[in-house]
Amino acid sequence: MLGITPFGAIHTLISLVALAAGLAALFRYRTITPGNLLGNVYIVGTVATCVTGFFIFHHGGFGKPHALGIVTLVVLAVALAAGRTRAFGRASRYVAALGYSLTVFFHFIPAITETSTRLPAGAPLLSSADAPELKLATAALFAIFLVGAALQAWSLHGRATRAATAPPVVPAT
């Protein structure tokens, strides 16, 4: 079955659930946060994806996918810390939101690589993970991330501005 082991299939399923939850959270709330079910599913699923990925050695030993897993876990930890503390001052909410969004982009790197080098079965779209078309696709996804990150930061800034300029609420007597 496409050269994937049962463990690899479980890893892929976890990553697809995480990615779906992350995208749903971004579309519904414009951010990923551990403050709701979609955010929690995304974060836990992403951690599980990284951890299970460390045990997959499709091309030998430690490689780029493993390094990406480590980077993803570090970015998740920074985003989580930024969301729970004021470690980054006023920028904490931006660091948290954009960090979680960056990890969504990270999910797409192995997704397009594995899909384009395995499908369709018997005649994959690309012959290797080093194909120039794959680099172009990754660059296009990064451009989409940058546009999304700018829109997300703008939305966060707008919410903060509206909250700061809102008239005080006077209790009814």
Beta strands, then each sheet from edge to edge (+ up, - down):
end
